[in-house]
Amino acid sequence: MEPIEKFRQETREWLEANCPASMRTPMPEEESPWGGRNAKWTNPDSKLWLDRMASRGWTAPTWPKEYGGGGLTKEENLVLGQEMRRIKARAPLASFGLWMLGPALLEFANEEQKREHIPPIVRGEIRWCQGYSEPGAGSDLAGLQTKCEDKGDHYLVNGQKIWTSYADKADWIFCLVRTDPAKKHDGISFILFDMATPGVEARPITMISGASPFCETFFTDVKVPKKNLVGELNKGWTIAKRLLQHERDMISGMGLGSGVGSSASLESLAKDYFGEANGRIASSALREHVAQQKMDGKAFALTLQRTAEEAKAGVGTGAASSIFKYYGTELNKRRYELMLEILGTQGLGWEGEGFTPEEIGVTRSWLRSKGNSIEGGTSEVQLNVVAKRVLGLPD
Ligand SMILES: Cc1cc2nc3c(=O)[nH]c(=O)nc-3n(C[C@H](O)[C@H](O)[C@H](O)COP(=O)(O)OP(=O)(O)OC[C@H]3O[C@@H](n4cnc5c(N)ncnc54)[C@H](O)[C@@H]3O)c2cc1C
């Protein structure tokens, strides 16, 4: 038997034996396995599944074994993904550490930092948040002003971040700070600190939906140990950009309909609400829209897959991540527009009677999808990156 087929067989057996039955069902939003010091496990199987996967390093399958990762080759990782999909296994861990920080640490951190921070990410023990945006620095991120001063034996941080997703629930933050006010890009550093440090305050921002997924985050005389600087002083912009590429790669996957409330196929939804004629969606106009969306989704999935296979291990897709971020998030928004169109007046529900939980899920996900083309850099910014860094056009 080929080694990869042996790996498939062993993986299949292990997953069958270790993936709890309730982890083979679609994931309700409240069961998202974010982990962290204060994780609340509404379903104990989520924790069991996380621990079992983490014990093999399979929450981060391709990260090196020495830092707790799975040490899998790309081919083995593909097989693991296929075998998990075969039994409809949930992802064991949702984590900014996994999607953004970890890959950046593997590339830029020193040995001590890798050993301190990567294994807890793999095990889902520390929940990270991202301190990038500020009230005056969003698209023009390099204009950030959060001050970080060298005080001899530590750094002192003062300033404000905004839109910090889940800062009130996070244990640690990866943060961009200004260490040289005289320079723009070359005056930024990348630091890590514990959100429990005195002087850190996260105030949740309540949205129109009533949810508070992000915060204003204030830093007042926050003392940060010097060992928490990643890379060189004033060279944080390079790390920041690479981390954004990982973030964009992660967000672009949403265009394939992996978001909450999107498990229903467009086709079956259309048949349920518009009826069937000869096994097809009864409305020819809607049929055309659904077919177009499915074709675009398929073409995008294949392009992502091809690029992932071409990309060098661990480095992500580079500036091309902006193409995928742009296209994937716009595709995702179109998908939800179409779902709302299919639901008709049933897509107007927010809560209460008269709407099924699935209908309410679609409506909420439709609103949430609007944020996809803003977070991680807006669509306009992605087009600028594509123009400059992919096509080589002048400013
Ligand atoms: C759901 C969600 C989660 C987020 N989570 C986080 C987080 O965890 N941590 C974090 O740090 N940030 C987070 N953000 C913030 C996000 O990164 C910023 O909102 C984003 O970078 C845009 O910045 P801004 O909101 O300041 O908009 P602005 O930069 O003020 O942009 C306003 C408008 O102007 C356009 N624009 C700006 N500059 C240009 C230009 N040069 N060319 C063309 N058009 C331009 C933009 O496209 C946009 O339409 C999150 C945002 C959302 C929506």
PDBQT file of the ligand as one rigid body, heavy atoms in Angstrom, charges set to zero:
ROOT
HETATM    1  C1  LIG A 401     -16.497  42.361  11.268  1.00  0.00    +0.000 C 
HETATM    2  C2  LIG A 401     -15.243  43.155  11.456  1.00  0.00    +0.000 A 
HETATM    3  C3  LIG A 401     -14.264  42.691  12.318  1.00  0.00    +0.000 A 
HETATM    4  C4  LIG A 401     -13.094  43.438  12.502  1.00  0.00    +0.000 A 
HETATM    5  N1  LIG A 401     -12.151  42.963  13.394  1.00  0.00    +0.000 NA
HETATM    6  C5  LIG A 401     -11.020  43.661  13.592  1.00  0.00    +0.000 A 
HETATM    7  C6  LIG A 401     -10.040  43.203  14.544  1.00  0.00    +0.000 A 
HETATM    8  O1  LIG A 401     -10.213  42.170  15.207  1.00  0.00    +0.000 OA
HETATM    9  N2  LIG A 401      -8.937  43.945  14.737  1.00  0.00    +0.000 N 
HETATM   10  C7  LIG A 401      -8.695  45.100  14.053  1.00  0.00    +0.000 A 
HETATM   11  O2  LIG A 401      -7.659  45.691  14.265  1.00  0.00    +0.000 OA
HETATM   12  N3  LIG A 401      -9.601  45.574  13.154  1.00  0.00    +0.000 NA
HETATM   13  C8  LIG A 401     -10.755  44.886  12.919  1.00  0.00    +0.000 A 
HETATM   14  N4  LIG A 401     -11.698  45.359  12.014  1.00  0.00    +0.000 N 
HETATM   15  C9  LIG A 401     -11.481  46.668  11.389  1.00  0.00    +0.000 C 
HETATM   16  C10 LIG A 401     -11.152  46.614   9.906  1.00  0.00    +0.000 C 
HETATM   17  O3  LIG A 401      -9.855  46.140   9.706  1.00  0.00    +0.000 OA
HETATM   18  C11 LIG A 401     -11.341  48.042   9.361  1.00  0.00    +0.000 C 
HETATM   19  O4  LIG A 401     -12.713  48.355   9.476  1.00  0.00    +0.000 OA
HETATM   20  C12 LIG A 401     -10.921  48.138   7.919  1.00  0.00    +0.000 C 
HETATM   21  O5  LIG A 401      -9.544  48.017   7.789  1.00  0.00    +0.000 OA
HETATM   22  C13 LIG A 401     -11.367  49.503   7.301  1.00  0.00    +0.000 C 
HETATM   23  O6  LIG A 401     -10.944  50.561   8.061  1.00  0.00    +0.000 OA
HETATM   24  P1  LIG A 401     -11.969  51.694   8.537  1.00  0.00    +0.000 P 
HETATM   25  O7  LIG A 401     -13.145  51.029   9.146  1.00  0.00    +0.000 OA
HETATM   26  O8  LIG A 401     -11.211  52.681   9.362  1.00  0.00    +0.000 OA
HETATM   27  O9  LIG A 401     -12.488  52.390   7.198  1.00  0.00    +0.000 OA
HETATM   28  P2  LIG A 401     -11.784  53.564   6.405  1.00  0.00    +0.000 P 
HETATM   29  O10 LIG A 401     -10.339  53.245   6.226  1.00  0.00    +0.000 OA
HETATM   30  O11 LIG A 401     -12.117  54.854   7.050  1.00  0.00    +0.000 OA
HETATM   31  O12 LIG A 401     -12.482  53.446   4.998  1.00  0.00    +0.000 OA
HETATM   32  C14 LIG A 401     -13.759  54.037   4.732  1.00  0.00    +0.000 C 
HETATM   33  C15 LIG A 401     -14.087  53.795   3.267  1.00  0.00    +0.000 C 
HETATM   34  O13 LIG A 401     -13.113  54.447   2.423  1.00  0.00    +0.000 OA
HETATM   35  C16 LIG A 401     -12.545  53.533   1.511  1.00  0.00    +0.000 C 
HETATM   36  N5  LIG A 401     -11.130  53.829   1.304  1.00  0.00    +0.000 N 
HETATM   37  C17 LIG A 401     -10.222  54.160   2.262  1.00  0.00    +0.000 A 
HETATM   38  N6  LIG A 401      -8.999  54.353   1.719  1.00  0.00    +0.000 NA
HETATM   39  C18 LIG A 401      -9.134  54.112   0.389  1.00  0.00    +0.000 A 
HETATM   40  C19 LIG A 401      -8.221  54.142  -0.710  1.00  0.00    +0.000 A 
HETATM   41  N7  LIG A 401      -6.923  54.426  -0.545  1.00  0.00    +0.000 N 
HETATM   42  N8  LIG A 401      -8.705  53.828  -1.948  1.00  0.00    +0.000 NA
HETATM   43  C20 LIG A 401     -10.018  53.531  -2.131  1.00  0.00    +0.000 A 
HETATM   44  N9  LIG A 401     -10.935  53.502  -1.127  1.00  0.00    +0.000 NA
HETATM   45  C21 LIG A 401     -10.494  53.776   0.121  1.00  0.00    +0.000 A 
HETATM   46  C22 LIG A 401     -12.703  52.174   2.181  1.00  0.00    +0.000 C 
HETATM   47  O14 LIG A 401     -12.696  51.137   1.223  1.00  0.00    +0.000 OA
HETATM   48  C23 LIG A 401     -14.047  52.324   2.881  1.00  0.00    +0.000 C 
HETATM   49  O15 LIG A 401     -15.088  52.037   1.974  1.00  0.00    +0.000 OA
HETATM   50  C24 LIG A 401     -12.885  44.655  11.810  1.00  0.00    +0.000 A 
HETATM   51  C25 LIG A 401     -13.883  45.111  10.928  1.00  0.00    +0.000 A 
HETATM   52  C26 LIG A 401     -15.053  44.383  10.754  1.00  0.00    +0.000 A 
HETATM   53  C27 LIG A 401     -16.094  44.906   9.826  1.00  0.00    +0.000 C 
ENDROOT
TORSDOF 0
